[in-house]
Amino acid sequence: MVCAGKGGVGKTTTTTATVAAERGLRVLVAPADAARGLADAFGRPLGPDPVPLPTGAAAAGSLHAVEIDLPHAANAGLEVELA
């Protein structure tokens, strides 16, 4: 696997999560920064609902991501459910 991109796009997080998913773990990546780097790295919008992320065939459906709106989460509580 090669993960390349500008600083702050989530290369380390993405690589670690993908490897864990390929080993059979269900992984939810939940960045809580305003940079939105992970969404940029995968080229798809993220929001409060889990979005499946592309992985190798061995991890199909095991890697998901959400984007946390910290001000909203702090006021309303944080709840995420994977199907």
C-alpha positions as CSV (number, residue, x, y, z in Angstrom):
1,M,0.0,0.0,0.0
2,V,1.2,3.5,-0.8
3,C,-0.5,6.4,0.9
4,A,0.8,9.8,-0.5
5,G,-0.5,13.3,-0.3
6,K,0.1,16.7,1.3
7,G,0.5,17.0,5.0
8,G,-2.6,16.7,7.1
9,V,-4.7,14.6,4.7
10,G,-4.7,11.6,7.0
11,K,-2.1,9.4,5.5
12,T,-1.1,7.7,8.8
13,T,-4.7,7.4,9.9
14,T,-5.8,5.9,6.6
15,T,-2.9,3.4,6.4
16,T,-3.4,2.2,10.0
17,A,-7.1,1.9,9.6
18,T,-6.9,0.1,6.3
19,V,-4.4,-2.5,7.6
20,A,-6.6,-3.1,10.7
21,A,-9.7,-3.6,8.4
22,E,-7.7,-6.0,6.2
23,R,-7.0,-8.0,9.3
24,G,-10.7,-8.4,9.9
25,L,-11.3,-5.6,12.4
26,R,-14.3,-3.3,11.9
27,V,-12.8,0.2,11.8
28,L,-14.5,3.6,12.1
29,V,-12.2,6.6,11.5
30,A,-13.6,9.7,13.1
31,P,-11.5,12.8,12.6
32,A,-12.5,15.8,14.6
33,D,-10.6,18.6,13.0
34,A,-11.8,21.3,10.8
35,A,-9.2,20.5,8.0
36,R,-11.4,17.8,6.4
37,G,-8.2,16.1,5.2
38,L,-9.6,12.6,5.3
39,A,-12.5,13.5,3.1
40,D,-10.1,15.1,0.6
41,A,-7.8,12.1,0.7
42,F,-10.7,9.7,-0.3
43,G,-12.3,12.2,-2.6
44,R,-15.7,11.9,-1.0
45,P,-17.8,13.9,1.5
46,L,-18.0,12.7,5.1
47,G,-20.6,13.6,7.5
48,P,-22.2,12.3,10.7
49,D,-23.3,9.0,9.2
50,P,-20.7,6.3,8.5
51,V,-19.4,6.2,4.9
52,P,-17.7,3.0,3.6
53,L,-14.2,3.7,2.4
54,P,-12.4,1.8,-0.4
55,T,-10.1,-1.0,0.8
56,G,-8.7,-4.2,-0.6
57,A,-11.1,-7.1,-1.2
58,A,-10.1,-8.7,2.1
59,A,-11.5,-5.8,4.0
60,A,-14.6,-5.0,2.0
61,G,-17.1,-3.2,4.2
62,S,-14.8,-3.1,7.2
63,L,-13.6,0.4,7.0
64,H,-15.9,3.4,7.5
65,A,-15.4,7.1,8.3
66,V,-17.5,9.9,9.8
67,E,-16.7,13.5,10.2
68,I,-17.4,14.9,13.7
69,D,-18.8,18.5,14.0
70,L,-17.2,19.2,17.4
71,P,-19.3,22.1,18.4
72,H,-22.5,20.2,17.6
73,A,-21.2,17.0,19.2
74,A,-20.3,18.9,22.4
75,N,-23.7,20.4,22.7
76,A,-25.8,17.4,21.6
77,G,-23.8,14.4,22.6
78,L,-22.1,12.0,20.2
79,E,-23.7,8.8,18.9
80,V,-22.5,6.7,15.9
81,E,-23.9,3.3,14.9
82,L,-22.4,0.9,12.3
83,A,-24.9,-1.4,10.7
